[in-house]
């Protein structure tokens, strides 16, 4: 049975306000990305402790660290980026979540990221080496312009590394809004589903500039929920609607529209016979 989570920074900037909203809407998880407009990887020790206290006081679990790791050009210094990855590891351990969302690098200007496959694999190998004695799992999200922009490349990355500590975060709309794929359940999902350990829910109408309510766009959200029911998926469903604005590092929805999106997801799940926590 999946559990609902949210990128609550789409609701408001204020972190205590984000948590109060989730409690009010009976959402049990949060994907930590921006807290009071500050990226999760940039929190001070004091801010980390304060945030964890708020989470514990309201019994909200962290579904994943929504890190930006891998959203840099592959020709940028890796040592510096690896240090930032270690911060993501620290955050996952501190906030008691096994999952860290990651990406697989942009190409240098004017180049094709496919030409850098081996370096992408080596960089992921270095990250896996760092977490090998932990229970942490990296969940790679399909995203435009990175190595894992396609279902084929996402599957290739998992197969090349061969580690249970590297899985996939499935985002159907990243295939729609960037590449015009409106049949992701037929063309993308079959290649990735065996490796999926995390799911993001948002929807998008092809050609639009912002998201739409789940089930009203080309993301095949209801079909995805039916697939999750069939495979007895027991992970998180993290809502990320982007109803006001979507961008490279986040989005905005607002409380009223986010509530509408939550209601719609719950209705679609019920219609699909998928029970949600």
PASEBA-1860 file (N, C-alpha, C; in nm, 3 decimals):
! residues 277
1> XXXXXXXX> 0.085/-0.120/0.000/0.000/0.000/0.000/0.088/0.124/0.000 ~ 0.080/0.208/-0.104/0.162/0.329/-0.109/0.123/0.429/-0.001 ~ 0.219/0.516/0.031/0.197/0.622/0.129/0.215/0.757/0.061 ~ 0.121/0.848/0.083/0.129/0.981/0.023/0.236/1.066/0.089 ~ 0.309/1.138/0.006/0.407/1.235/0.050/0.391/1.358/-0.038 ~ 0.468/1.463/-0.008/0.454/1.586/-0.085/0.582/1.666/-0.085 ~ 0.608/1.734/-0.195/0.705/1.842/-0.198/0.632/1.964/-0.143 ~ 0.631/1.977/-0.012/0.549/2.081/0.052/0.605/2.220/0.032
9> XXXXXXXX> 0.727/2.232/-0.021/0.777/2.366/-0.054/0.699/2.427/-0.169 ~ 0.618/2.346/-0.239/0.529/2.400/-0.341/0.406/2.467/-0.279 ~ 0.379/2.436/-0.153/0.263/2.494/-0.084/0.297/2.632/-0.030 ~ 0.412/2.640/0.039/0.457/2.767/0.098/0.605/2.756/0.131 ~ 0.670/2.869/0.155/0.812/2.870/0.189/0.836/2.832/0.335 ~ 0.750/2.878/0.423/0.767/2.861/0.567/0.761/2.713/0.605 ~ 0.871/2.660/0.662/0.876/2.516/0.689/0.775/2.471/0.795 ~ 0.765/2.537/0.909/0.660/2.496/1.004/0.521/2.501/0.941
17> XXXXXXXX> 0.499/2.599/0.854/0.371/2.608/0.783/0.351/2.490/0.689 ~ 0.458/2.445/0.623/0.449/2.327/0.538/0.401/2.206/0.619 ~ 0.459/2.188/0.736/0.426/2.072/0.818/0.283/2.081/0.870 ~ 0.244/2.198/0.914/0.106/2.216/0.961/0.006/2.187/0.849 ~ 0.041/2.227/0.728/-0.046/2.199/0.613/-0.059/2.048/0.592 ~ 0.052/1.975/0.595/0.048/1.831/0.574/-0.035/1.761/0.681 ~ -0.021/1.804/0.805/-0.101/1.746/0.912/-0.249/1.770/0.886 ~ -0.281/1.892/0.847/-0.421/1.928/0.821/-0.479/1.845/0.707
25> XXXXXXXX> -0.396/1.815/0.605/-0.442/1.740/0.489/-0.421/1.590/0.504 ~ -0.374/1.548/0.620/-0.354/1.405/0.651/-0.257/1.338/0.552 ~ -0.149/1.410/0.521/-0.040/1.356/0.440/0.072/1.316/0.536 ~ 0.121/1.195/0.525/0.211/1.140/0.626/0.359/1.164/0.599 ~ 0.392/1.210/0.477/0.533/1.224/0.443/0.565/1.355/0.374 ~ 0.692/1.391/0.378/0.740/1.511/0.308/0.872/1.477/0.240 ~ 0.888/1.526/0.118/1.015/1.513/0.047/1.091/1.644/0.068 ~ 1.198/1.639/0.143/1.267/1.761/0.183/1.352/1.816/0.069
33> XXXXXXXX> 1.320/1.939/0.030/1.393/2.006/-0.079/1.430/2.148/-0.038 ~ 1.329/2.234/-0.015/1.354/2.370/0.031/1.279/2.394/0.162 ~ 1.351/2.438/0.262/1.295/2.473/0.392/1.320/2.621/0.415 ~ 1.215/2.699/0.424/1.229/2.844/0.437/1.319/2.900/0.326 ~ 1.295/2.852/0.204/1.367/2.893/0.082/1.513/2.848/0.080 ~ 1.552/2.762/0.169/1.691/2.716/0.177/1.697/2.569/0.136 ~ 1.788/2.537/0.044/1.801/2.399/0.001/1.840/2.310/0.117 ~ 1.788/2.190/0.118/1.812/2.095/0.226/1.961/2.073/0.251
41> XXXXXXXX> 2.042/2.081/0.146/2.186/2.056/0.161/2.261/2.174/0.220 ~ 2.192/2.287/0.235/2.257/2.407/0.285/2.218/2.443/0.428 ~ 2.144/2.356/0.495/2.101/2.386/0.632/2.219/2.382/0.728 ~ 2.217/2.471/0.825/2.314/2.465/0.934/2.276/2.354/1.030 ~ 2.365/2.319/1.119/2.336/2.214/1.218/2.214/2.254/1.302 ~ 2.208/2.380/1.341/2.095/2.425/1.420/1.964/2.416/1.344 ~ 1.967/2.452/1.215/1.846/2.444/1.133/1.803/2.299/1.111 ~ 1.899/2.210/1.098/1.866/2.067/1.085/1.792/2.018/1.210
49> XXXXXXXX> 1.845/2.050/1.325/1.784/2.004/1.451/1.645/2.062/1.468 ~ 1.631/2.189/1.435/1.500/2.254/1.448/1.399/2.188/1.355 ~ 1.440/2.160/1.232/1.350/2.097/1.135/1.311/1.956/1.181 ~ 1.408/1.881/1.231/1.377/1.745/1.277/1.281/1.747/1.395 ~ 1.296/1.844/1.484/1.204/1.856/1.597/1.062/1.884/1.549 ~ 1.049/1.971/1.449/0.915/2.001/1.395/0.854/1.875/1.334 ~ 0.932/1.801/1.260/0.883/1.677/1.199/0.838/1.577/1.305 ~ 0.919/1.558/1.406/0.886/1.461/1.510/0.764/1.504/1.591
57> XXXXXXXX> 0.755/1.633/1.619/0.642/1.684/1.696/0.510/1.660/1.624 ~ 0.514/1.655/1.490/0.391/1.639/1.413/0.379/1.501/1.348 ~ 0.471/1.411/1.381/0.467/1.273/1.331/0.465/1.268/1.178 ~ 0.550/1.351/1.115/0.565/1.350/0.969/0.698/1.284/0.935 ~ 0.693/1.183/0.849/0.814/1.113/0.807/0.872/1.176/0.680 ~ 1.001/1.158/0.660/1.068/1.208/0.540/1.071/1.096/0.437 ~ 1.005/1.120/0.324/1.000/1.017/0.220/1.134/1.004/0.148 ~ 1.201/1.117/0.127/1.331/1.117/0.061/1.395/1.253/0.078
65> XXXXXXXX> 1.525/1.256/0.062/1.596/1.383/0.050/1.588/1.424/-0.096 ~ 1.516/1.532/-0.125/1.498/1.577/-0.263/1.618/1.658/-0.310 ~ 1.731/1.595/-0.317/1.856/1.665/-0.344/1.869/1.703/-0.491 ~ 1.955/1.800/-0.521/1.986/1.835/-0.660/2.112/1.765/-0.710 ~ 2.158/1.662/-0.639/2.282/1.595/-0.677/2.271/1.539/-0.819 ~ 2.369/1.571/-0.901/2.369/1.527/-1.040/2.310/1.629/-1.135 ~ 2.260/1.740/-1.084/2.208/1.846/-1.171/2.317/1.950/-1.195 ~ 2.431/1.903/-1.239/2.543/1.989/-1.277/2.602/1.933/-1.406
73> XXXXXXXX> 2.680/2.015/-1.475/2.745/1.967/-1.596/2.857/1.869/-1.560 ~ 2.871/1.769/-1.642/2.965/1.661/-1.609/3.110/1.704/-1.619 ~ 3.136/1.820/-1.680/3.274/1.868/-1.684/3.308/1.959/-1.567 ~ 3.214/1.978/-1.475/3.246/2.053/-1.353/3.323/1.963/-1.257 ~ 3.406/2.019/-1.169/3.490/1.938/-1.080/3.409/1.839/-0.997 ~ 3.442/1.712/-1.010/3.364/1.610/-0.942/3.392/1.607/-0.792 ~ 3.513/1.639/-0.751/3.547/1.633/-0.609/3.457/1.724/-0.527 ~ 3.432/1.843/-0.577/3.345/1.936/-0.505/3.202/1.883/-0.500
81> XXXXXXXX> 3.157/1.826/-0.609/3.020/1.774/-0.612/3.006/1.651/-0.523 ~ 3.112/1.572/-0.515/3.108/1.454/-0.429/3.098/1.495/-0.283 ~ 3.163/1.604/-0.246/3.151/1.655/-0.109/3.007/1.697/-0.081 ~ 2.943/1.756/-0.180/2.803/1.794/-0.163/2.715/1.670/-0.151 ~ 2.750/1.566/-0.225/2.677/1.440/-0.211/2.688/1.386/-0.069 ~ 2.805/1.397/-0.010/2.823/1.350/0.127/2.731/1.424/0.223 ~ 2.704/1.551/0.192/2.608/1.627/0.273/2.468/1.568/0.259 ~ 2.433/1.524/0.140/2.304/1.459/0.119/2.295/1.330/0.199
89> XXXXXXXX> 2.404/1.256/0.203/2.409/1.134/0.284/2.387/1.168/0.431 ~ 2.456/1.270/0.478/2.438/1.313/0.617/2.293/1.352/0.645 ~ 2.230/1.421/0.550/2.091/1.463/0.568/1.998/1.342/0.575 ~ 2.021/1.243/0.489/1.936/1.124/0.490/1.947/1.050/0.624 ~ 2.068/1.037/0.673/2.087/0.969/0.801/2.026/1.051/0.915 ~ 2.043/1.181/0.910/1.993/1.268/1.017/1.841/1.268/1.020 ~ 1.778/1.272/0.903/1.632/1.279/0.897/1.567/1.141/0.883 ~ 1.649/1.038/0.895/1.601/0.900/0.905/1.516/0.857/0.786
97> XXXXXXXX> 1.568/0.884/0.667/1.507/0.834/0.544/1.610/0.754/0.467 ~ 1.574/0.643/0.407/1.673/0.566/0.330/1.696/0.619/0.190 ~ 1.612/0.710/0.141/1.615/0.748/0.001/1.676/0.886/-0.022 ~ 1.764/0.894/-0.122/1.820/1.021/-0.169/1.791/1.031/-0.318 ~ 1.715/1.133/-0.358/1.686/1.154/-0.500/1.809/1.216/-0.567 ~ 1.847/1.159/-0.682/1.966/1.206/-0.755/1.938/1.212/-0.904 ~ 2.032/1.275/-0.977/2.022/1.289/-1.122/2.155/1.245/-1.185 ~ 2.162/1.248/-1.319/2.279/1.189/-1.385/2.350/1.283/-1.482
105> XXXXXXXX> 2.360/1.411/-1.447/2.451/1.507/-1.509/2.408/1.558/-1.646 ~ 2.434/1.688/-1.664/2.416/1.754/-1.792/2.545/1.746/-1.872 ~ 2.535/1.753/-2.006/2.657/1.754/-2.087/2.721/1.893/-2.088 ~ 2.846/1.903/-2.126/2.905/2.035/-2.152/2.829/2.102/-2.266 ~ 2.839/2.232/-2.274/2.769/2.307/-2.378/2.802/2.252/-2.517 ~ 2.696/2.226/-2.593/2.715/2.181/-2.730/2.749/2.034/-2.746 ~ 2.750/1.959/-2.637/2.786/1.817/-2.643/2.666/1.728/-2.612 ~ 2.682/1.599/-2.634/2.578/1.499/-2.609/2.615/1.421/-2.484
113> XXXXXXXX> 2.526/1.416/-2.387/2.558/1.347/-2.261/2.579/1.197/-2.283 ~ 2.524/1.142/-2.390/2.546/1.001/-2.420/2.692/0.968/-2.443 ~ 2.769/1.067/-2.483/2.913/1.046/-2.506/2.989/1.031/-2.376 ~ 2.922/1.060/-2.263/2.988/1.058/-2.133/2.937/0.943/-2.046 ~ 2.881/0.842/-2.108/2.821/0.731/-2.034/2.916/0.672/-1.930 ~ 3.038/0.643/-1.969/3.131/0.577/-1.878/3.162/0.665/-1.758 ~ 3.176/0.795/-1.780/3.204/0.884/-1.668/3.083/0.894/-1.575 ~ 2.963/0.894/-1.631/2.842/0.894/-1.547/2.842/0.770/-1.458
121> XXXXXXXX> 2.871/0.656/-1.517/2.873/0.530/-1.441/2.980/0.534/-1.333 ~ 3.096/0.585/-1.365/3.204/0.592/-1.265/3.167/0.685/-1.150 ~ 3.100/0.795/-1.181/3.059/0.887/-1.074/2.956/0.822/-0.983 ~ 2.863/0.748/-1.041/2.765/0.678/-0.958/2.834/0.569/-0.876 ~ 2.933/0.506/-0.934/3.008/0.406/-0.859/3.075/0.465/-0.737 ~ 3.128/0.587/-0.751/3.192/0.654/-0.638/3.089/0.686/-0.529 ~ 2.970/0.725/-0.568/2.865/0.753/-0.470/2.822/0.625/-0.398 ~ 2.808/0.519/-0.474/2.769/0.392/-0.414/2.874/0.341/-0.317
129> XXXXXXXX> 2.999/0.368/-0.346/3.106/0.329/-0.255/3.091/0.400/-0.121 ~ 3.049/0.525/-0.124/3.033/0.603/-0.001/2.920/0.547/0.086 ~ 2.813/0.496/0.024/2.698/0.451/0.104/2.695/0.299/0.124 ~ 2.801/0.229/0.085/2.796/0.083/0.083/2.772/0.020/0.219 ~ 2.811/0.086/0.326/2.790/0.029/0.460/2.671/0.091/0.531 ~ 2.579/0.146/0.453/2.457/0.205/0.508/2.336/0.133/0.447 ~ 2.218/0.170/0.494/2.093/0.118/0.436/2.035/0.216/0.335 ~ 2.114/0.313/0.292/2.065/0.416/0.202/2.052/0.364/0.059
137> XXXXXXXX> 1.959/0.425/-0.014/1.935/0.391/-0.154/1.927/0.522/-0.234 ~ 2.001/0.529/-0.342/1.991/0.642/-0.434/1.878/0.613/-0.532 ~ 1.784/0.707/-0.546/1.677/0.690/-0.643/1.696/0.794/-0.753 ~ 1.730/0.746/-0.871/1.761/0.833/-0.985/1.632/0.872/-1.056 ~ 1.610/1.003/-1.070/1.490/1.053/-1.136/1.517/1.082/-1.283 ~ 1.430/1.031/-1.370/1.437/1.067/-1.511/1.410/1.217/-1.526 ~ 1.494/1.284/-1.602/1.490/1.430/-1.612/1.545/1.472/-1.747 ~ 1.497/1.584/-1.798/1.541/1.631/-1.929/1.690/1.663/-1.931
145> XXXXXXXX> 1.755/1.626/-2.040/1.891/1.667/-2.075/2.002/1.600/-1.994 ~ 1.970/1.521/-1.894/2.073/1.446/-1.823/2.091/1.309/-1.891 ~ 2.188/1.229/-1.843/2.206/1.097/-1.903/2.076/1.017/-1.894 ~ 2.013/1.020/-1.779/1.888/0.946/-1.759/1.766/1.022/-1.807 ~ 1.773/1.077/-1.927/1.658/1.148/-1.983/1.558/1.053/-2.045 ~ 1.604/0.933/-2.077/1.518/0.835/-2.143/1.503/0.712/-2.056 ~ 1.396/0.638/-2.080/1.375/0.512/-2.006/1.489/0.415/-2.033 ~ 1.536/0.412/-2.158/1.646/0.322/-2.194/1.771/0.354/-2.114
153> XXXXXXXX> 1.805/0.481/-2.103/1.926/0.520/-2.030/1.911/0.499/-1.881 ~ 1.791/0.521/-1.828/1.768/0.494/-1.685/1.793/0.347/-1.655 ~ 1.736/0.260/-1.737/1.755/0.116/-1.717/1.902/0.078/-1.735 ~ 1.967/0.139/-1.833/2.109/0.111/-1.858/2.194/0.145/-1.736 ~ 2.164/0.258/-1.674/2.241/0.301/-1.557/2.229/0.199/-1.443 ~ 2.108/0.153/-1.418/2.088/0.055/-1.312/2.160/-0.076/-1.345 ~ 2.145/-0.121/-1.466/2.205/-0.248/-1.507/2.357/-0.242/-1.505 ~ 2.413/-0.127/-1.544/2.558/-0.113/-1.548/2.619/-0.117/-1.409
161> XXXXXXXX> 2.551/-0.059/-1.311/2.605/-0.054/-1.175/2.574/-0.181/-1.098 ~ 2.461/-0.243/-1.122/2.426/-0.370/-1.060/2.419/-0.366/-0.908 ~ 2.373/-0.253/-0.854/2.367/-0.240/-0.708/2.224/-0.222/-0.661 ~ 2.183/-0.294/-0.557/2.049/-0.272/-0.500/2.036/-0.137/-0.432 ~ 2.148/-0.067/-0.416/2.143/0.066/-0.355/2.126/0.177/-0.458 ~ 2.102/0.139/-0.583/2.068/0.235/-0.687/1.940/0.188/-0.755 ~ 1.834/0.267/-0.741/1.704/0.236/-0.799/1.653/0.360/-0.874 ~ 1.530/0.354/-0.922/1.474/0.463/-1.001/1.359/0.532/-0.929
169> XXXXXXXX> 1.352/0.664/-0.947/1.235/0.744/-0.910/1.162/0.775/-1.040 ~ 1.038/0.731/-1.050/0.964/0.744/-1.177/0.881/0.872/-1.177 ~ 0.906/0.957/-1.277/0.829/1.080/-1.294/0.774/1.082/-1.436 ~ 0.647/1.046/-1.455/0.593/1.033/-1.590/0.592/1.164/-1.667 ~ 0.571/1.275/-1.598/0.555/1.403/-1.666/0.686/1.456/-1.722 ~ 0.799/1.415/-1.666/0.925/1.460/-1.723/0.945/1.405/-1.864 ~ 0.876/1.297/-1.895/0.877/1.247/-2.032/0.782/1.328/-2.122 ~ 0.674/1.379/-2.062/0.572/1.451/-2.139/0.618/1.591/-2.176
177> XXXXXXXX> 0.648/1.672/-2.072/0.668/1.815/-2.097/0.798/1.844/-2.170 ~ 0.896/1.756/-2.161/1.024/1.781/-2.227/1.039/1.709/-2.360 ~ 0.976/1.591/-2.373/0.999/1.510/-2.493/0.871/1.473/-2.568 ~ 0.756/1.521/-2.520/0.632/1.498/-2.591/0.585/1.354/-2.592 ~ 0.630/1.275/-2.496/0.590/1.135/-2.487/0.457/1.127/-2.412 ~ 0.351/1.091/-2.481/0.219/1.088/-2.418/0.169/0.945/-2.395 ~ 0.257/0.849/-2.416/0.220/0.709/-2.389/0.324/0.644/-2.299 ~ 0.365/0.718/-2.191/0.477/0.671/-2.110/0.452/0.534/-2.047
185> XXXXXXXX> 0.327/0.501/-2.020/0.298/0.371/-1.958/0.325/0.256/-2.055 ~ 0.315/0.283/-2.182/0.346/0.180/-2.282/0.493/0.182/-2.321 ~ 0.550/0.302/-2.335/0.683/0.312/-2.395/0.797/0.325/-2.295 ~ 0.768/0.378/-2.175/0.874/0.403/-2.076/0.863/0.311/-1.954 ~ 0.745/0.303/-1.899/0.724/0.227/-1.776/0.773/0.082/-1.785 ~ 0.745/0.006/-1.892/0.790/-0.133/-1.896/0.941/-0.150/-1.883 ~ 1.017/-0.052/-1.933/1.163/-0.060/-1.926/1.216/-0.028/-1.787 ~ 1.138/0.046/-1.708/1.187/0.098/-1.580/1.124/0.032/-1.457
193> XXXXXXXX> 1.006/-0.026/-1.472/0.927/-0.064/-1.355/0.998/-0.163/-1.262 ~ 1.081/-0.249/-1.317/1.150/-0.347/-1.232/1.247/-0.281/-1.135 ~ 1.285/-0.157/-1.166/1.385/-0.087/-1.084/1.325/0.029/-1.005 ~ 1.195/0.051/-1.017/1.132/0.166/-0.953/1.114/0.142/-0.803 ~ 1.166/0.238/-0.723/1.151/0.230/-0.578/1.088/0.357/-0.523 ~ 1.050/0.450/-0.612/0.997/0.578/-0.567/0.919/0.638/-0.683 ~ 0.809/0.710/-0.654/0.724/0.763/-0.760/0.685/0.907/-0.729 ~ 0.698/0.994/-0.829/0.648/1.131/-0.820/0.519/1.143/-0.901
201> XXXXXXXX> 0.424/1.216/-0.847/0.296/1.235/-0.914/0.277/1.382/-0.950 ~ 0.277/1.409/-1.078/0.229/1.536/-1.133/0.179/1.508/-1.273 ~ 0.101/1.600/-1.327/0.045/1.578/-1.461/0.066/1.704/-1.544 ~ 0.058/1.689/-1.675/0.093/1.798/-1.767/0.022/1.776/-1.900 ~ -0.035/1.882/-1.953/-0.090/1.876/-2.088/0.018/1.918/-2.187 ~ 0.038/1.836/-2.286/0.141/1.863/-2.386/0.125/2.003/-2.443 ~ 0.234/2.080/-2.441/0.234/2.213/-2.496/0.207/2.323/-2.396 ~ 0.164/2.288/-2.274/0.138/2.388/-2.171/0.268/2.426/-2.099
209> XXXXXXXX> 0.262/2.532/-2.020/0.381/2.581/-1.951/0.378/2.551/-1.801 ~ 0.265/2.501/-1.750/0.257/2.459/-1.610/0.182/2.327/-1.603 ~ 0.187/2.265/-1.485/0.119/2.139/-1.467/-0.032/2.155/-1.460 ~ -0.101/2.042/-1.456/-0.246/2.040/-1.441/-0.282/1.939/-1.333 ~ -0.408/1.936/-1.295/-0.450/1.841/-1.193/-0.425/1.698/-1.239 ~ -0.383/1.611/-1.149/-0.357/1.471/-1.187/-0.478/1.409/-1.255 ~ -0.451/1.342/-1.367/-0.557/1.278/-1.443/-0.614/1.364/-1.553 ~ -0.577/1.492/-1.559/-0.631/1.582/-1.661/-0.531/1.614/-1.771
217> XXXXXXXX> -0.414/1.555/-1.766/-0.311/1.581/-1.865/-0.271/1.457/-1.942 ~ -0.149/1.458/-1.994/-0.099/1.349/-2.076/-0.003/1.256/-2.002 ~ -0.001/1.266/-1.869/0.090/1.184/-1.790/0.041/1.044/-1.759 ~ -0.083/1.013/-1.800/-0.141/0.879/-1.777/-0.135/0.840/-1.629 ~ -0.175/0.932/-1.543/-0.163/0.910/-1.399/-0.250/0.794/-1.352 ~ -0.373/0.788/-1.400/-0.460/0.677/-1.357/-0.402/0.543/-1.402 ~ -0.348/0.538/-1.523/-0.284/0.415/-1.570/-0.165/0.378/-1.483 ~ -0.089/0.479/-1.441/0.026/0.454/-1.355/-0.020/0.397/-1.221
225> XXXXXXXX> -0.125/0.455/-1.164/-0.175/0.404/-1.037/-0.223/0.260/-1.050 ~ -0.283/0.227/-1.162/-0.325/0.089/-1.185/-0.205/-0.004/-1.196 ~ -0.099/0.044/-1.259/0.025/-0.035/-1.267/0.084/-0.058/-1.129 ~ 0.081/0.046/-1.046/0.135/0.033/-0.911/0.054/-0.067/-0.828 ~ -0.076/-0.066/-0.848/-0.161/-0.165/-0.779/-0.124/-0.306/-0.823 ~ -0.104/-0.324/-0.954/-0.075/-0.457/-1.008/0.058/-0.512/-0.957 ~ 0.154/-0.421/-0.933/0.286/-0.468/-0.886/0.297/-0.465/-0.734 ~ 0.186/-0.434/-0.666/0.184/-0.429/-0.519/0.288/-0.331/-0.465
233> XXXXXXXX> 0.295/-0.216/-0.529/0.390/-0.113/-0.488/0.362/-0.068/-0.345 ~ 0.469/-0.062/-0.264/0.453/-0.031/-0.122/0.538/0.089/-0.080 ~ 0.578/0.170/-0.176/0.663/0.284/-0.146/0.585/0.413/-0.132 ~ 0.656/0.524/-0.155/0.596/0.656/-0.144/0.541/0.703/-0.279 ~ 0.431/0.778/-0.273/0.381/0.856/-0.385/0.395/1.002/-0.346 ~ 0.489/1.071/-0.406/0.517/1.209/-0.369/0.453/1.305/-0.469 ~ 0.362/1.387/-0.420/0.290/1.481/-0.505/0.375/1.605/-0.530 ~ 0.386/1.642/-0.658/0.468/1.757/-0.702/0.395/1.825/-0.818
241> XXXXXXXX> 0.285/1.896/-0.790/0.193/1.935/-0.899/0.243/2.041/-0.996 ~ 0.326/2.137/-0.952/0.373/2.245/-1.041/0.255/2.319/-1.106 ~ 0.150/2.348/-1.030/0.030/2.406/-1.091/0.042/2.556/-1.118 ~ 0.133/2.624/-1.051/0.157/2.765/-1.079/0.286/2.786/-1.158 ~ 0.387/2.707/-1.126/0.517/2.725/-1.190/0.598/2.598/-1.173 ~ 0.672/2.561/-1.278/0.765/2.449/-1.269/0.898/2.490/-1.328 ~ 1.006/2.439/-1.272/1.137/2.478/-1.322/1.241/2.372/-1.294 ~ 1.365/2.406/-1.324/1.475/2.310/-1.315/1.495/2.259/-1.173
249> XXXXXXXX> 1.475/2.346/-1.073/1.506/2.306/-0.936/1.385/2.306/-0.843 ~ 1.264/2.325/-0.895/1.147/2.321/-0.809/1.026/2.379/-0.877 ~ 0.921/2.404/-0.798/0.799/2.457/-0.855/0.714/2.524/-0.749 ~ 0.596/2.570/-0.790/0.505/2.636/-0.699/0.362/2.595/-0.733 ~ 0.281/2.577/-0.628/0.142/2.538/-0.646/0.048/2.619/-0.558 ~ 0.085/2.641/-0.431/-0.003/2.711/-0.338/-0.097/2.615/-0.269 ~ -0.143/2.655/-0.150/-0.220/2.565/-0.065/-0.351/2.522/-0.128 ~ -0.426/2.615/-0.183/-0.559/2.582/-0.235/-0.550/2.482/-0.350
257> XXXXXXXX> -0.462/2.507/-0.445/-0.447/2.417/-0.559/-0.385/2.284/-0.517 ~ -0.292/2.288/-0.420/-0.230/2.164/-0.374/-0.336/2.074/-0.310 ~ -0.425/2.133/-0.234/-0.534/2.056/-0.172/-0.621/1.992/-0.279 ~ -0.648/2.067/-0.385/-0.727/2.013/-0.496/-0.654/1.896/-0.563 ~ -0.523/1.910/-0.579/-0.444/1.803/-0.640/-0.444/1.679/-0.551 ~ -0.430/1.697/-0.421/-0.435/1.584/-0.328/-0.568/1.511/-0.338 ~ -0.676/1.587/-0.339/-0.809/1.528/-0.349/-0.823/1.448/-0.478 ~ -0.770/1.502/-0.586/-0.780/1.435/-0.716/-0.701/1.305/-0.717
265> XXXXXXXX> -0.581/1.307/-0.659/-0.500/1.185/-0.653/-0.571/1.077/-0.571 ~ -0.628/1.116/-0.462/-0.701/1.020/-0.378/-0.820/0.961/-0.454 ~ -0.891/1.044/-0.529/-1.004/0.995/-0.608/-0.957/0.898/-0.716 ~ -0.848/0.932/-0.785/-0.796/0.845/-0.890/-0.749/0.712/-0.832 ~ -0.685/0.718/-0.716/-0.641/0.594/-0.651/-0.760/0.506/-0.616 ~ -0.864/0.567/-0.563/-0.984/0.490/-0.526/-1.047/0.427/-0.650 ~ -1.053/0.504/-0.759/-1.109/0.451/-0.883/-1.024/0.336/-0.937 ~ -0.895/0.339/-0.907/-0.803/0.236/-0.955/-0.794/0.117/-0.861
273> XXXXX> -0.866/0.124/-0.750/-0.860/0.018/-0.651/-0.732/0.016/-0.572 ~ -0.662/0.130/-0.569/-0.534/0.141/-0.499/-0.556/0.211/-0.368 ~ -0.532/0.142/-0.258/-0.546/0.201/-0.126/-0.421/0.282/-0.093 ~ -0.442/0.398/-0.033/-0.331/0.485/0.005/-0.329/0.506/0.156 ~ -0.209/0.514/0.211/-0.196/0.553/0.350/-0.196/0.706/0.356
END
